[in-house]
Amino acid sequence: MKLIAAMSGGVDSAVAAARAVEDGHDVIGVHLALSSNPQKYRSGARGCCTIEDSHDARRAADVIGIPFYIWDMAEEFHENVVENFMSEYKSGRTPNPCLRCNEKIKFAAVLDRAKNMGFDGVITGHYARTVDTPEGKTLHRAIDPLKDQSYVLAVLTRDQINGAIFPLGDTQKVDIRIEAERRGLAVAQKPDSHDICFVPSGDNAGWLRDRMGSEAGPIVDQDGKQLGTHKGAYTYTIGQRKGLGLTVPTEDGSPRFVLKIEPVSNTVVVGPREDLAVSSMRGERAIVCGPEIAPGSHRGFVQIRAHGAPLPATYSYADGFLTAQLDEPLLGLATGQAMVIYDGDRVVASATICETA
Amino acid sequence: MSIYLDHAATTPMNPQAIEAMSNALAIIGNPSSLHADGRAVRKYVEDARDLLAKNIDCAPSEIIFTGSGTEANNIAIKGIFWERNSSRSRPVVITSAIEHQAVLEPAQWLVAHEGAQHIVLPVTEDGVVSLDALQLLVSQHGDSIALISIMHSNNETGVIQPVADVVDIAGDIPVHCDAVQSWSKAPLSFKDLGLFAMTLSGHKVGGPIGIGILVLSRGIDIPALIHGGGQEREIRSGTVNAPSIVALAAAISKSNYSAHDVAALRHSFERGVERVIPDVVINSADVDRLPGISSVTFPGTLNETLLLLLDSEQISCSTGAACTAGVHRPSHVLEAMGLAEDSVMSTLRFSFGATTTQSDVDDVIAALPKVVERARSAR
């Protein structure tokens, strides 16, 4: 097949591209420039898309022996990922920009462009597996549970999954580094990226304050009694305990947690831990990744964070909405997070959480 | 084998230059040494300088060997500026809008660090520098101009600039000319042009990479950028690169470049492109151009996509413009000519040279329809 390998400059995507070449595919390496004002160097595990990263990607492509290009997707990334990140926070939700990037950039803009140019698909270094079925490919967890990235890929439609190739899903991360070393790839020991790539400081709240200002507002309890003042509602997260700066203690001295963020009134509502408990959730913009979901209830697992545990649940799908009833309540779930349904290790569907109860 | 249509980026090295360089690499001696070994190498270097001076139509002593054309431009622009503006009375540097980065960046550096005022001359929609604008600037700024730098021909469009007229208008103001693209492809005489300084580069004429020439009028002293042993009129210190100089002289004296043949190949290419992609635009087609450069706009495409697809077909060409961190930027040359942004981002440069054949041209024409169709759907 003729394939585009998305190469970040890290070890995973480099090995993924090398494996695809070894499998006999005709591969072209592409580095996505996602920042219109890239930093020269990366600092540790934070940030990406620095000029140094693009050099690392180019060097890896040269060692593998494939053509290499840089695609400027900075505008698309800003519009679809960065602006969405801000507007979601503004609406009191907690978005995951990595999912958004996979949905709108890596497996949409890049895959579309690749297909129109006559390529058959896109290779990435994500840790996930696909399985061929008569109805097309299905998406599954990687065998390395610590690295599994199926959660952030659960926004892919069937067509997108059919155009995606994940050569690393069957390997432990530690072995990928050894393989990179053996292949002579200088990125073998490069640290993994963490956090949000466009917030290189790792300080999401500070980043948001810099861009959206920090309009102070009340922190109230569930009865509406003001307990303190916050510096911008969107810099708080459901379940947050630290950094609230409350001056009125609770009667029994128990800690308070952020229960709710109300963007319109710019209010943060706090309360006791037990009120964080959520036992059901509803998600909008549902994407079914594999076979159609039959009407009615089904047993499965729901995961609500990239590296969260799969929680046993009963779920159903109708009219673009996913609902899930958890067997055991869960503490601290924010709207805007993605709920991903699994059937064993297979990704069934995902949706953006819009209601919890 | 790839089809190499990027001769404006760098040329294949002339086989006779490779031979001359290999032979020279085997000879020991620093041309600045006084002993017999040094003298022997110095003889080769000075023979080469004589030969090159004849070709350029300058005095041998006017040739200063540098490490690149970029270095020669930096020495000329910064050096002339410092010399002329030593009493802070002539801070103005004039360049055209379509100069290479190796001219624009030194000028901008002078603005940022040395208090220069950089005035950029506009060009016509065909990409020819505006003499009227220059006339006006010279009459307005007169004595405050340190230097004027205008290229001999443009690297993206091939358009030949009216350098002799620029020198006329400039009068006593020094004129530097970046003639990297024109050398050995268009008539070029340092003396006849009446220039103060001129830049040339080895690897654009079948010579090696890593050798450039600054031609600087006799009797002119400018401050050096690189200080050391005082080689090359104390303007460019550093051990003289004898093997590359010998190879460059061989590339020039035994040049296999025929302007007539290259012009015929470009003509065949441009007629072919117009035949298979009827809505293409050949930029600057109606003005005097170098024989080997063709700037073609393919409406409805992105040039970086075209480049990738042509590369897949083993065809090497260029967007002509610089990259910032590998990301294509709109060409400042085409922008200065007033092309719409869409046109700028859908323009490719094909450049032909001594080793280009008719079958190369035919293969590109055969590949283009499919490539353009795919690029249009990927836009």
Interface residues (C-beta under 8 A of the other chain):
Chain A: I28 H31 A33 P38 I51 S54 R58 P67 Y69 I70 W71 D72 A74 D112 R113 N116 M117 G118
Chain B: E304 T305 L307 L308 L309 D311 S312 C323 A325 G326 V327 H328 R374 A375 S377 A378
